[in-house]
Amino acid sequence: MVLPPIGAERGRAVAAGLAGTHVLIVGDAMLDKFIAGRVTRLSPEAPVPVVMFDHESHRIGGAANVAHNVTALGGHATLVAVTGQDEAAATLAHACRDASIAPAFVGDPGRPTTTKVRIVTERNQQVARVDYEADSDISGDVEQRVVSAVHQHATSAAAIVISDYLKGAVTARVMQAAVAAGRERGIPVLVDPKIPHIDYYAGVTLITPNHHEAEIATNMRVRTEDEARIAARVFRERAACGALLMTRGDQGMWLIGEGVEGHLPAAAREVADVTGAGDTVIATLALTLAAGATLAEAAWLANEAAGIAVAKFGPSVVTPAELLRAIDASAGV
């Protein structure tokens, strides 16, 4: 069953409600750093290229990219994340503020800020990558401060997003705090999951696995719509969540929830880079649900937003104008 499109008038009405909507994002924020230069020779010390430095840049990633997608669509984002007490933490906080994100970081002196340093050539070819991270679960005072921050910032939020990258910030206790805050406030709680934590997500409103994650969690193959339908049902029951939106790349999405189930064809007209598309999906879902969209409407709009995002290179964001154009194009306006 193919879910019907939202329609131009209704889509525009929902999109108009995104501005200023507050979403709380909780999870693993990262800093992506790029060191770029020219390669003209190999090192005499080892068979590796010598990169002559030209410039360096950085981007925000992980949970911070989800927050950036929220602000790009006109929403207000507060980001609760764990960082080190280092220069990278200050850089990440500054970059978040530049993206209109309110950082509510919890500093942990026992770990570095998760940072991926990529050495790339002038043709954007990656030569090497160095990761700075400690992926052990937070505990003790650090975990308590994250739980307190969740409760504090949930009081003004219209939706909560958990962005789990298995870097330690999302523990069973943090998840319990988010679900409890969502229930107390009567607001949706959405999770971009990692399968080792599937038992943590019980009680959430919506979970957004990709089809590879669904295959692992259900021990089932997902290639056809029938296989997606069956796996989605099994995953939803396994995770004990309210609804599930499975992303399937160029095969579109599969949605299952209370009173709704069906397929969404891929909205992408061309694909340049799928990096960060999942961040765009969950940010759009959270904002549109908070703005009053039904589950099917939110999924349809998230599908359109993903189609826009994958047409761009690198982790990207979607603007309200781009989303409105996609709504009109799908409705034949």
C-alpha positions as CSV (number, residue, x, y, z in Angstrom):
1,M,0.0,0.0,0.0
2,V,1.4,3.4,-1.0
3,L,0.6,6.2,1.5
4,P,-1.2,9.1,-0.2
5,P,0.6,12.5,-0.5
6,I,-0.2,15.2,1.9
7,G,-1.5,17.7,-0.7
8,A,-0.1,21.2,-1.3
9,E,-2.5,23.1,0.9
10,R,-2.1,20.9,3.9
11,G,1.6,20.6,3.4
12,R,2.0,24.3,3.3
13,A,-0.1,24.7,6.4
14,V,2.1,22.3,8.4
15,A,5.3,23.9,7.0
16,A,4.1,27.3,8.2
17,G,3.9,25.9,11.8
18,L,7.6,24.9,11.9
19,A,8.9,28.4,12.6
20,G,9.9,28.8,16.3
21,T,8.9,25.2,17.3
22,H,11.3,24.0,20.0
23,V,12.9,20.6,19.7
24,L,15.2,19.1,22.3
25,I,18.0,17.0,20.8
26,V,19.8,14.6,23.1
27,G,22.7,12.4,22.0
28,D,26.2,12.1,20.6
29,A,27.4,15.3,19.1
30,M,30.6,15.3,17.0
31,L,33.0,17.7,15.4
32,D,34.2,16.9,11.8
33,K,37.5,18.5,11.1
34,F,39.1,18.7,7.6
35,I,42.8,19.3,6.9
36,A,43.1,20.0,3.2
37,G,46.2,20.3,1.0
38,R,48.0,19.3,-2.2
39,V,49.7,16.0,-2.9
40,T,52.8,16.2,-5.1
41,R,55.0,13.4,-3.9
42,L,55.3,10.3,-1.7
43,S,57.2,10.4,1.5
44,P,60.8,9.0,1.4
45,E,60.1,7.5,4.9
46,A,57.1,5.3,3.9
47,P,54.9,4.7,0.8
48,V,52.4,7.4,1.9
49,P,51.5,10.7,0.2
50,V,52.9,14.0,1.6
51,V,50.1,16.5,2.0
52,M,51.2,20.1,1.7
53,F,48.8,22.0,4.0
54,D,46.5,24.5,2.4
55,H,43.6,25.1,4.9
56,E,41.4,23.5,7.5
57,S,37.7,23.7,8.2
58,H,35.2,22.0,10.4
59,R,31.5,21.0,10.4
60,I,29.2,19.8,13.2
61,G,28.0,16.2,13.0
62,G,26.1,13.5,14.8
63,A,23.4,14.9,17.1
64,A,24.6,18.4,16.3
65,N,23.7,17.8,12.6
66,V,20.2,16.8,13.7
67,A,19.9,20.1,15.6
68,H,21.2,22.0,12.6
69,N,18.5,20.5,10.4
70,V,15.9,21.7,13.0
71,T,17.2,25.3,12.9
72,A,17.5,25.3,9.1
73,L,13.8,24.5,8.8
74,G,13.0,27.4,11.1
75,G,12.7,25.6,14.4
76,H,14.5,26.3,17.7
77,A,17.0,23.6,18.8
78,T,18.5,22.9,22.2
79,L,21.3,20.3,22.1
80,V,22.1,18.2,25.2
81,A,25.4,16.3,24.6
82,V,28.5,15.2,26.3
83,T,31.9,16.7,25.4
84,G,35.4,16.7,26.8
85,Q,36.8,19.7,28.4
86,D,39.0,20.6,25.5
87,E,39.5,23.0,22.6
88,A,37.3,20.8,20.4
89,A,34.4,21.3,22.9
90,A,34.7,25.1,22.6
91,T,34.9,24.9,18.8
92,L,31.8,22.7,18.7
93,A,29.9,25.0,21.0
94,H,30.8,28.0,18.9
95,A,29.8,26.2,15.6
96,C,26.5,25.3,17.2
97,R,25.8,28.9,18.1
98,D,26.7,29.9,14.6
99,A,24.0,27.5,13.4
100,S,21.5,29.0,15.8
101,I,21.6,25.9,18.1
102,A,21.5,26.4,21.9
103,P,24.3,24.1,23.2
104,A,23.6,22.6,26.7
105,F,26.8,20.6,26.9
106,V,27.9,18.4,29.8
107,G,31.7,18.4,30.1
108,D,33.4,15.2,31.0
109,P,37.1,15.6,31.9
110,G,37.7,11.9,31.4
111,R,37.0,11.8,27.7
112,P,37.8,13.9,24.5
113,T,35.1,15.6,22.5
114,T,34.3,13.2,19.7
115,T,36.2,14.5,16.7
116,K,36.9,13.0,13.3
117,V,39.9,14.6,11.6
118,R,40.1,13.9,7.9
119,I,43.1,14.7,5.8
120,V,41.9,15.4,2.2
121,T,43.5,16.5,-1.1
122,E,42.4,19.4,-3.2
123,R,40.2,17.0,-5.1
124,N,38.4,15.9,-1.9
125,Q,40.1,12.6,-1.9
126,Q,40.5,11.3,1.7
127,V,44.1,10.4,2.6
128,A,43.6,9.4,6.2
129,R,41.3,9.9,9.2
130,V,42.1,10.2,12.8
131,D,39.3,9.7,15.4
132,Y,39.4,11.2,18.9
133,E,36.7,9.5,21.0
134,A,35.9,7.5,24.1
135,D,32.7,5.4,23.5
136,S,32.2,4.1,27.1
137,D,28.8,4.9,28.6
138,I,28.6,8.0,30.8
139,S,28.0,7.3,34.5
140,G,28.0,8.9,37.9
141,D,27.9,12.7,38.0
142,V,28.1,13.1,34.2
143,E,25.1,10.9,33.6
144,Q,23.1,12.7,36.4
145,R,23.9,16.1,34.8
146,V,22.7,14.8,31.4
147,V,19.4,13.5,33.0
148,S,18.9,16.8,34.8
149,A,19.5,18.7,31.5
150,V,16.9,16.5,29.8
151,H,14.3,17.3,32.4
152,Q,15.2,21.0,32.5
153,H,15.0,21.6,28.7
154,A,12.1,19.3,28.0
155,T,9.8,21.8,29.9
156,S,9.8,24.2,26.9
157,A,10.1,21.6,24.1
158,A,7.4,20.5,21.7
159,A,9.3,17.3,20.8
160,I,12.4,15.3,21.9
161,V,14.9,13.6,19.6
162,I,17.4,11.0,20.7
163,S,20.3,10.8,18.3
164,D,22.2,7.7,19.3
165,Y,25.6,7.0,17.7
166,L,26.9,4.6,20.4
167,K,29.4,7.2,21.7
168,G,28.3,6.9,25.3
169,A,25.8,9.7,25.9
170,V,22.6,7.6,25.4
171,T,22.3,5.3,28.4
172,A,19.3,3.4,29.7
173,R,18.8,6.0,32.3
174,V,19.0,8.9,29.9
175,M,16.5,7.2,27.7
176,Q,14.2,6.6,30.7
177,A,14.4,10.3,31.5
178,A,13.5,11.3,27.9
179,V,10.6,9.0,27.7
180,A,9.3,10.2,31.2
181,A,9.7,13.8,30.2
182,G,7.8,13.2,26.9
183,R,5.0,11.4,28.7
184,E,4.8,14.1,31.4
185,R,4.7,16.9,28.7
186,G,2.5,15.0,26.3
187,I,5.1,15.5,23.5
188,P,6.6,13.0,21.0
189,V,9.9,11.3,21.7
190,L,11.7,10.1,18.5
191,V,14.8,8.0,18.3
192,D,17.4,7.5,15.5
193,P,18.6,4.1,16.9
194,K,21.5,1.9,17.2
195,I,20.7,-1.8,17.5
196,P,22.8,-2.6,20.6
197,H,20.5,-0.2,22.5
198,I,17.2,-1.4,21.2
199,D,16.0,-2.4,24.6
200,Y,16.5,1.1,25.8
201,Y,13.9,2.6,23.5
202,A,10.7,1.1,25.0
203,G,7.9,3.6,25.1
204,V,9.2,6.1,22.5
205,T,6.7,7.6,20.0
206,L,8.7,6.9,16.9
207,I,11.9,5.1,15.9
208,T,13.7,5.5,12.5
209,P,15.9,2.6,11.7
210,N,17.4,2.1,8.2
211,H,16.8,-1.2,6.5
212,H,20.2,-2.5,7.4
213,E,19.5,-1.9,11.1
214,A,16.1,-3.5,10.7
215,E,17.7,-6.6,9.2
216,I,20.1,-6.9,12.1
217,A,17.4,-6.4,14.7
218,T,14.9,-8.8,13.2
219,N,17.3,-11.3,11.7
220,M,15.3,-10.9,8.4
221,R,16.2,-9.9,4.9
222,V,14.6,-6.6,3.7
223,R,14.6,-6.3,-0.1
224,T,10.9,-6.1,-1.1
225,E,7.9,-4.2,0.2
226,D,6.5,-7.4,1.7
227,E,9.8,-8.0,3.5
228,A,9.9,-4.4,4.7
229,R,6.3,-4.7,6.0
230,I,7.0,-7.9,8.0
231,A,10.3,-6.6,9.4
232,A,8.8,-3.3,10.4
233,R,6.1,-5.1,12.4
234,V,8.6,-7.3,14.1
235,F,11.0,-4.4,14.9
236,R,8.1,-2.3,16.3
237,E,7.1,-5.1,18.6
238,R,10.7,-5.8,19.6
239,A,11.5,-2.2,20.4
240,A,8.1,-1.7,22.1
241,C,7.7,1.7,20.4
242,G,4.6,3.5,19.2
243,A,5.5,3.8,15.5
244,L,8.4,3.0,13.2
245,L,9.6,4.6,10.0
246,M,12.1,2.4,8.2
247,T,14.3,4.3,5.6
248,R,15.2,2.1,2.6
249,G,17.5,4.4,0.5
250,D,16.4,4.5,-3.1
251,Q,13.5,2.1,-2.2
252,G,11.8,4.8,-0.2
253,M,10.4,4.3,3.3
254,W,8.0,2.0,5.2
255,L,5.8,3.4,7.9
256,I,3.9,1.6,10.6
257,G,1.9,3.1,13.5
258,E,-1.4,3.1,15.2
259,G,-4.0,2.9,12.4
260,V,-1.5,3.6,9.6
261,E,0.8,1.4,7.5
262,G,2.3,1.7,4.1
263,H,5.1,2.6,1.6
264,L,6.5,5.9,0.7
265,P,8.3,6.0,-2.7
266,A,11.8,7.6,-2.7
267,A,11.4,11.3,-3.3
268,A,15.0,11.9,-4.6
269,R,15.3,13.0,-8.2
270,E,19.1,12.6,-8.1
271,V,21.5,11.3,-5.4
272,A,24.8,13.0,-4.8
273,D,25.5,11.9,-1.2
274,V,23.4,10.1,1.4
275,T,25.5,11.3,4.3
276,G,23.4,12.8,7.1
277,A,20.1,12.0,5.3
278,G,18.9,10.2,8.5
279,D,19.5,13.4,10.5
280,T,17.3,15.3,8.0
281,V,14.5,12.7,8.3
282,I,14.3,12.7,12.1
283,A,14.6,16.5,12.4
284,T,11.7,16.9,9.9
285,L,9.6,14.3,11.6
286,A,10.1,15.9,15.0
287,L,9.2,19.4,13.8
288,T,6.2,18.4,11.7
289,L,4.7,16.2,14.5
290,A,5.2,19.1,16.9
291,A,3.5,21.4,14.4
292,G,0.4,19.2,14.4
293,A,1.0,16.9,11.4
294,T,-0.4,13.3,11.6
295,L,2.1,10.5,11.5
296,A,1.5,9.8,7.8
297,E,1.8,13.5,7.0
298,A,5.1,13.9,9.0
299,A,6.5,10.8,7.2
300,W,5.6,12.2,3.8
301,L,7.2,15.5,4.5
302,A,10.3,13.8,6.0
303,N,10.6,11.7,2.8
304,E,10.5,14.9,0.7
305,A,13.1,16.5,2.9
306,A,15.4,13.5,2.5
307,G,15.0,13.7,-1.2
308,I,16.3,17.3,-1.1
309,A,19.2,16.4,1.3
310,V,20.6,13.5,-0.7
311,A,20.9,15.7,-3.8
312,K,23.6,17.8,-2.0
313,F,27.2,16.8,-1.1
314,G,28.1,16.1,2.5
315,P,25.9,16.4,5.6
316,S,23.4,19.0,4.5
317,V,20.3,20.8,5.7
318,V,16.9,21.7,4.1
319,T,15.4,25.1,4.1
320,P,11.7,25.9,4.4
321,A,11.7,27.3,0.8
322,E,13.2,24.0,-0.5
323,L,10.6,22.0,1.3
324,L,7.7,24.2,0.0
325,R,9.0,23.8,-3.5
326,A,9.1,20.0,-3.1
327,I,5.5,20.0,-1.7
328,D,4.3,22.0,-4.7
329,A,6.2,19.8,-7.2
330,S,4.8,16.6,-5.7
331,A,1.3,18.0,-5.8
332,G,1.8,19.2,-9.4
333,V,1.4,22.8,-8.5
